[in-house]
Amino acid sequence: MTRRVSEERIDRMLGRVRAYVATVPRPYVSEEAEERRNPYRTLVACLISLRTKEAVTGAASRRLFALADTPEAMLRLRQEEIAQAIKPALYYLTKAGNIRRVSQLLMDAYEGRVPDQMEELLGLPGVGRKTANLVLTMAFDKMGICVDTHVHRVTNRWGWVQTNTPDETETALRERLPERHWKTINSLLVPFGQFLCVPISPLCGKCPVREDCRRIGVPRSR
């Protein structure tokens, strides 16, 4: 059983993570935020981002959106053109096909608009819960918890959850995490997991929450 974490501890830990993240140079943040104000651009950028570094995603998204940034315009591009624009994003050929299929479905079923309901988003090609939650929270300002590999790893290390997959982590966090942290936990724990709480040998000696961290599954650290 996972030990219950108090709201006070959650607030304290995320407050310290927020202060740390503010010191991390992330030059793509302002551009990413601009994209996320537009539901379609948010959705497409998320499709490109799967298993791809954020800097690569940002550059690929900008190249593609310079060619087309609406479903109607995207369908005027051939799949090969989309693939070339988003290369070298991982699985760029598959992602190009999904982007085109999503665009077609949006035109056919939603009059070119991105739906703002979880069930409908999950019905789009290539869209999983991580992408759906990110679209809901960033593009529509709705409640959701976007769980990627960093959120999954860090919250398990901290002892907040005891789960095997990101989807399980999302379910557990919905039960335990105060709603005021739902929208922001991803934007905090992604850079925290990239630069400090890394997968192998995390930098625990520099960690601002080391006193509160249970270090579950951390055999060695720096």
ZAMARGU-4260 file (C-alpha; in steps of 0.2 Angstrom, whole numbers, plus 5000, padded with zeros to 4 digits):
<rodrens>
0) 5000/5000/5000 | 5006/5018/4996 | 5008/5029/5011 | 4995/5044/5011 | 5004/5060/5007
5) 4997/5076/5016 | 4992/5091/5006 | 5004/5101/5016 | 5019/5090/5010 | 5012/5090/4993
10) 5012/5109/4993 | 5029/5111/5001 | 5037/5099/4988 | 5029/5106/4973 | 5033/5124/4979
15) 5051/5119/4980 | 5051/5111/4963 | 5043/5126/4956 | 5057/5137/4963 | 5070/5125/4955
20) 5061/5125/4938 | 5061/5144/4937 | 5080/5143/4937 | 5081/5130/4922 | 5084/5138/4905
25) 5071/5133/4893 | 5071/5144/4878 | 5057/5135/4869 | 5044/5138/4883 | 5037/5155/4876
30) 5035/5147/4859 | 5027/5131/4866 | 5015/5142/4876 | 5010/5151/4860 | 5006/5135/4851
35) 4996/5128/4866 | 4983/5143/4865 | 4977/5135/4849 | 4968/5118/4851 | 4973/5112/4834
40) 4991/5117/4835 | 4992/5110/4853 | 4985/5093/4847 | 4997/5092/4832 | 5012/5097/4843
45) 5008/5084/4855 | 5007/5071/4841 | 5024/5076/4836 | 5031/5076/4853 | 5028/5058/4857
50) 5045/5050/4862 | 5054/5065/4855 | 5064/5078/4864 | 5055/5095/4867 | 5068/5105/4857
55) 5066/5094/4842 | 5047/5095/4844 | 5047/5114/4845 | 5057/5115/4829 | 5047/5102/4820
60) 5031/5110/4825 | 5036/5127/4818 | 5042/5120/4802 | 5025/5111/4799 | 5014/5126/4805
65) 5023/5137/4793 | 5015/5126/4779 | 4998/5123/4788 | 4991/5126/4805 | 4972/5121/4802
70) 4965/5104/4798 | 4959/5111/4781 | 4976/5117/4776 | 4985/5102/4783 | 4974/5091/4771
75) 4981/5100/4756 | 4998/5093/4760 | 5004/5076/4755 | 5009/5064/4769 | 5027/5065/4763
80) 5027/5084/4765 | 5021/5083/4783 | 5034/5069/4786 | 5048/5080/4779 | 5043/5095/4789
85) 5043/5085/4806 | 5058/5075/4803 | 5069/5070/4813 | 5055/5068/4826 | 5055/5050/4831
90) 5043/5039/4820 | 5040/5054/4809 | 5032/5044/4795 | 5019/5036/4807 | 5016/5053/4815
95) 5013/5061/4798 | 5000/5048/4794 | 4991/5051/4811 | 4992/5070/4808 | 4983/5069/4791
100) 4970/5056/4798 | 4967/5067/4813 | 4964/5082/4802 | 4952/5072/4790 | 4942/5066/4805
105) 4941/5084/4812 | 4934/5090/4796 | 4922/5076/4794 | 4915/5074/4811 | 4919/5091/4820
110) 4918/5104/4807 | 4937/5107/4808 | 4936/5110/4827 | 4946/5100/4840 | 4934/5092/4853
115) 4935/5097/4871 | 4930/5080/4879 | 4941/5066/4884 | 4931/5052/4876 | 4931/5061/4859
120) 4949/5066/4860 | 4954/5047/4863 | 4945/5043/4848 | 4957/5052/4837 | 4971/5042/4828
125) 4987/5042/4839 | 4979/5051/4854 | 4982/5043/4871 | 4978/5050/4888 | 4994/5060/4890
130) 4990/5070/4874 | 4971/5071/4878 | 4975/5078/4895 | 4987/5091/4888 | 4975/5097/4875
135) 4961/5099/4888 | 4972/5108/4901 | 4983/5119/4890 | 4971/5123/4875 | 4954/5122/4884
140) 4959/5127/4902 | 4949/5111/4908 | 4954/5100/4923 | 4966/5086/4919 | 4982/5078/4924
145) 4995/5075/4910 | 5006/5061/4915 | 5022/5057/4905 | 5037/5046/4909 | 5044/5060/4920
150) 5028/5063/4930 | 5026/5044/4932 | 5045/5041/4937 | 5046/5056/4950 | 5029/5053/4959
155) 5034/5035/4961 | 5051/5039/4968 | 5043/5052/4980 | 5031/5038/4986 | 5016/5048/4981
160) 5010/5033/4970 | 5014/5015/4968 | 5010/5011/4950 | 5017/5002/4934 | 5011/5013/4920
165) 5008/5032/4917 | 4989/5028/4915 | 4989/5020/4932 | 4999/5035/4939 | 4986/5047/4932
170) 4972/5037/4940 | 4981/5037/4957 | 4985/5056/4956 | 4967/5060/4952 | 4963/5052/4969
175) 4977/5059/4979 | 4983/5076/4971 | 4973/5092/4976 | 4965/5099/4960 | 4974/5115/4962
180) 4990/5105/4956 | 4982/5095/4942 | 4986/5107/4927 | 5003/5112/4932 | 5011/5096/4938
185) 5017/5091/4921 | 5025/5107/4917 | 5034/5106/4934 | 5040/5088/4934 | 5045/5087/4916
190) 5060/5099/4918 | 5063/5092/4935 | 5064/5075/4928 | 5075/5080/4914 | 5088/5090/4923
195) 5088/5084/4941 | 5078/5068/4945 | 5085/5059/4930 | 5081/5040/4926 | 5098/5034/4931
200) 5108/5041/4946 | 5098/5056/4950 | 5106/5071/4957 | 5099/5069/4974 | 5113/5080/4982
205) 5106/5095/4973 | 5088/5091/4975 | 5077/5104/4984 | 5065/5090/4990 | 5077/5077/4996
210) 5071/5078/5014 | 5053/5073/5008 | 5058/5061/4995 | 5057/5042/4999 | 5069/5038/4985
215) 5059/5022/4980 | 5069/5012/4967 | 5084/5023/4968 | 5099/5011/4970 | 5112/5025/4968
220) 5112/5044/4966 | 5124/5059/4965
</rodrens>
